[in-house]
Amino acid sequence: MFAAAASRLEKAAVERLCKPAALYVPSGTMSNLIAIGTRCRRGDETICGDKGGMGVSLHAVPNQRAARSA
């Protein structure tokens, strides 16, 4: 049922905005992450204003292996 409703919302957005496609996501946080992920490559820095919706400041620290460590 949810998938059908999401499909209808996506179709309505495509028609209203005259875009080739649309993607429904359940939260603004998820949409922000998708937007940043599609525009930035690994290692890029993203600077967001303090009045925007992005409330997390992430700075990755280089490590020697691709694993979690404390």
N, C-alpha and C positions, 0 to 999 in steps of 0.2 A: 504494500500500500504506500509506504513512504517513497519507494523508488518511482512509482507512478506520479505522485505529487511533485517530486523533485523534477521529473522530466517535464511536467507541465509548466513549472516555474522557469526552467531553463528555456523552453520554447517561447514563453511569453517575453522573457528578457531579450532573446534573439530578435523577436519581431519588433519590440519597442525601441531597442537600441540600434537596430539595423546592423547587427554584427553577425559574423559567420557562425559563431558558436557561443555557448554560455556554460558555466559550471556552477552548480549550487553547492555551497559548503555550509555546514551548520553553525559556524561562528566567524566573527570578525577576526579573531586570532588566527584561525586556520587560513582565512583568505589572505591575511598579511604574510603568513609564512609561505604560502604558495606564490604570492607575488614576488617576494624577495628571492625565493628559490628559482624562479624563472628568469629573473633579471641579473642575478649575481652568480659568479662562479665560486668554487671552493677557494677560500683564502681572501676573497674580496671583503672590503669593509663597507658597512652600511651605516650612514649617519642619519638619525631621525630626530626631528625637533621634539622638545619637551612637551609641547601641546598636542602632539599626535597620539595615535592609539597604541603605538608600540611602547610598552612599558618595561622592556627588558633590554639591558645592555650586555651584549655577549662579546667577549674577546677571547678567542681560542688561544691556548698556550701550546706551543710546539712540544711534542713528545716523541719518543723514539719508536713507538710501535702503535699500531691502530687498535689499542685496547684501553679499557678503563683502568685508571690507577688513582690511588689516593695520594 
